[in-house]
Amino acid sequence: GENVEQHPSTLSVQEGDSAVIKCTYSDSASNYFPWYKQELGKRPQLIIDIRSNVGEKKDQRIAVTLNKTAKHFSLHITETQPEDSAVYFCAATLTGGGNKLTFGTGTQLKVEL
Amino acid sequence: DAGVIQSPRHEVTEMGQEVTLRCKPISGHNSLFWYRQTMMRGLELLIYFNNNVPIDDSGMPEDRFSAKMPNASFSTLKIQPSEPRDSAVYFCASSYQGGSYEQYFGPGTRLTVT
């Protein structure tokens, strides 16, 4: 089955700096890679996703890149703000088979003033 | 839409008691997922259903856990008997297979077993 590794487990940045979270996956057949944000005491929510036919996707201050050859993908947050503080999870799946997501272990991002 | 609905939001029970968690997926969604979240183990998929049929229950910890989905709008996760190590937040999520693939999570049930 799929295995997803995520690094770092914790990340502290100054407000305004950029943050990068990296994930690797094991199953080369996986073709869908979402990122979820979970604020303290809340539910995980999708913030951005990328499919294997695309190398990069941006949405305002958030971007995700995918390297299929190396089987890794990354989340980039620019101009970080205190409200970006949360736990971020990457995930991977092969769509069409029920969309069972395999999640990474999460990154606790803290944006300091 | 009200989103995914879970009940109860909090449950405190004694070891050995039966616990039933409930989930109502978003109308029209045909996939439903049960997750458990703890600090030690992160977010674990327990079981998921497609069109009310259990597809993969390999994440269910042991026979004390069971899940059902009698119709498209309701699912239950039952723990019998409960143990302190079952204490966690249990999330239900739903998605539309064939759509955007996004999983919509419910607010979760915080279970404490004493």
Interface residues (C-beta under 8 A of the other chain):
Chain A: Y32 P34 K42 R43 P44 Q45 L46 D49 F89 T93 T95 G96 G98 N99 K100 L101 T102 F103 T105 G106
Chain B: S31 F33 G42 L43 L45 Y48 N50 I55 D56 F91 S95 Q97 Y101 E102 Q103 F105 G106 P107 G108
